[in-house]
Each structure stands twice: as C-alpha cells, then as structure tokens.
C-alpha cells in the first residue's frame, strides 16, 4: 500500500465522521438522545420513589 492510498483512506475516514456529525446535528439525533437519557433517569427516580412509598405504606398497614 502506497502512502497516497493511505492518505486517501485517512481523508475518507475524516469525511465520513464529519458527514455523520452533520447528519446527526441536522436530524437533532444528539439532542434526542440527551432527552431520552434524561427521561430514563427521571423514570428511574420515579421508580425508586414509588418503591420507597410502597415500603412506607406496607409498614404503616402492619402497624
């Protein structure tokens, strides 16, 4: 493999990543992912709060 072929491969890889980033930015994929991650965290927190409430409620019923 010649050095010219290596440069072409490197340039193609860089162009690929730039195009990917532009596409993600245009389609707002990165923002959607952040929002979905935040939703997952919120749901986990809600689940934990509900579990705590459930244990408190069962303890009160026993007494």
N, C-alpha and C positions, 0 to 999 in steps of 0.2 A: 504494500500500500504506500503510495507516494504521499508526500507532505501536502500536495494540492488536494488529494482525496480526503485527507484528514481535516483540512480546513473547511472543505465543503460539508463534511459531516458535522463539524462543530457549529458552523453557521446555520445549518438546517435545524439542529437541536435548539439553538438560541431562538431562531424564528418560531419554531414550534411552541416553545414556552411563552414567548411574547404574545403570540396569537391566542394561546389558551387563556392567558391572563386578560387579554382584551375581551375575549368572548365571555369569560366569567363576569367581568365588570359590566359588560353590556347587558347581559341577562340577569344581573343582580344575584348571581348564584352565591357569591360570598356573603352578601347581606342576608340572604335567605337562610344560609347555613348558620350564621350567627344567631338569627332569630329563633331558629329551630333548636339550637343548643340551649338558648335561654329558656325556651318553653319546656324543654326536658328538665332543666334544673328546677324550674318552678313546679313542675309536676312532682318531682322527687320530694321537694319541700312540702308540698301539699300532702303527699302520701305519708310522710313522716309525722306531720301534724295530726292527720287523721288517726294514725296508729296510736299516738300519744293520747288523743281524745278518747279513743276506744278503750285503752287500758284504764284511764281515769274513770270512765263511765262504768266499766265492769267492776272496778274496785268499789265504787260508790254503791253499786247494786248489791254487792256482797255484804256490805255493812248495813 
